[in-house]
Amino acid sequence: MQNELFTKRHIGPRENDVQDMLDTVGTDSVEQLIKETIPESIRLDKPIDLPEHGMSEHGFLSHIKEIAGKNKVYKTYIGQGYYGTVFPSVIKRNVFENPGWYTSYTPYQAEISQGRLEALLNFQTAISELTGMQLAK
């Protein structure tokens, strides 16, 4: 594998694939497809000024790491609403530690997120019913 040829591994279809796609949508060229689908008002009227040769994958990762290093890191305030509270073991075991909520059949992120949302909904519903309040936070 040639590490320098990032574009060969990641960017775009092959020429014959492009022609097959154009035939499927009924256009003669990519330029015609662009003209038919992208409004004139948002198209650039000149080519983008890009260097002749792109960066290697390693070069890009080094460059982006350098840029990210210029960020200022401040204290995070995410999760400041949580305080040390009594967390009933039955809730912890049957809702938060139950893999059935987040590993239903595949390990994809969408299913994990869906399971967590469902667990939160069930927890909030139980709290609402136990307290008689309309909202659980």
C-alpha positions in Angstrom: 0.0 0.0 0.0 1.3 3.4 -0.9 0.7 5.7 2.1 1.3 8.9 0.1 -1.6 8.1 -2.3 -4.5 9.0 0.1 -6.7 10.1 -2.8 -6.4 6.7 -4.5 -7.9 5.0 -1.4 -10.5 7.6 -0.5 -11.6 10.0 -3.2 -14.2 9.3 -5.8 -15.3 6.5 -8.1 -13.4 5.1 -11.1 -14.0 6.6 -14.6 -16.3 3.8 -15.7 -18.3 4.1 -12.5 -18.8 7.8 -13.3 -20.1 7.0 -16.8 -22.5 4.3 -15.3 -23.8 6.9 -12.9 -24.3 9.5 -15.6 -26.1 7.0 -17.7 -28.4 6.2 -14.8 -29.4 9.8 -14.1 -29.6 10.7 -17.8 -26.8 13.2 -18.3 -23.8 13.3 -20.6 -21.2 14.8 -18.2 -20.5 15.7 -14.6 -20.5 19.3 -15.6 -24.0 19.0 -17.1 -25.2 17.2 -13.9 -23.8 20.1 -11.8 -25.5 22.7 -14.0 -28.8 20.8 -13.7 -28.7 20.3 -9.9 -26.8 23.2 -8.3 -28.4 26.7 -8.6 -26.2 29.2 -10.5 -26.5 31.6 -7.5 -24.4 29.4 -5.2 -21.8 28.1 -7.8 -18.3 29.6 -7.8 -17.6 31.6 -10.9 -13.8 30.8 -10.8 -11.8 27.7 -10.0 -10.7 27.2 -6.4 -7.1 28.2 -5.8 -5.5 24.9 -4.7 -1.9 23.8 -4.7 -0.9 21.6 -7.6 -0.1 18.7 -5.4 -2.1 17.8 -2.3 -0.7 16.8 1.1 0.0 13.3 2.1 -2.2 11.8 4.7 0.7 11.9 7.2 1.4 15.5 6.3 -2.2 16.5 6.7 -2.5 14.9 10.1 0.6 16.7 11.3 -0.7 20.0 9.9 -4.1 19.6 11.5 -2.5 18.6 14.8 -0.4 21.8 14.7 -3.5 23.9 14.1 -5.4 22.2 16.9 -2.5 22.8 19.2 -3.3 26.6 18.9 -6.7 26.1 20.7 -7.0 27.2 24.2 -8.2 24.6 26.6 -10.6 25.9 29.3 -12.3 24.1 32.1 -15.3 22.1 30.9 -18.7 22.7 32.5 -20.4 19.8 30.9 -22.2 17.7 33.5 -22.3 20.3 36.2 -25.9 19.4 37.0 -24.8 16.1 38.4 -24.2 15.8 42.1 -23.4 12.8 44.3 -26.9 11.3 44.8 -28.3 8.1 45.9 -28.5 6.0 42.8 -30.8 2.9 43.4 -29.0 -0.3 42.5 -32.1 -1.6 40.8 -32.1 1.3 38.4 -28.3 1.1 37.8 -28.4 -2.7 37.2 -31.6 -2.9 35.1 -31.3 0.3 33.1 -27.8 1.7 32.9 -25.8 -1.6 33.1 -28.2 -3.7 31.0 -26.5 -4.3 27.7 -29.9 -5.0 26.2 -30.5 -1.3 25.9 -27.5 -0.6 23.8 -26.5 -3.8 22.1 -29.7 -5.1 20.6 -28.2 -6.6 17.5 -25.3 -4.6 16.1 -22.5 -2.5 17.5 -23.2 0.5 15.4 -23.3 3.9 17.0 -26.8 4.6 16.0 -28.2 1.6 17.8 -26.1 2.4 20.9 -27.5 6.0 20.9 -31.0 4.7 20.4 -30.7 2.3 23.3 -29.4 5.1 25.6 -32.3 7.3 24.6 -34.7 4.6 25.3 -33.1 3.9 28.7 -33.4 7.6 29.5 -37.0 7.7 28.4 -37.9 4.7 30.6 -36.0 6.1 33.6 -37.7 9.5 33.2 -41.1 7.8 32.8 -40.6 5.8 35.9 -39.5 8.9 37.9 -42.5 10.8 36.6 -44.9 8.0 37.6 -43.3 7.6 41.1 -43.2 11.3 41.9 -46.5 12.2 40.2 -44.7 15.1 38.5 -45.2 15.9 34.8 -41.5 16.2 34.1 -38.4 14.3 35.2 -35.0 15.9 34.6 
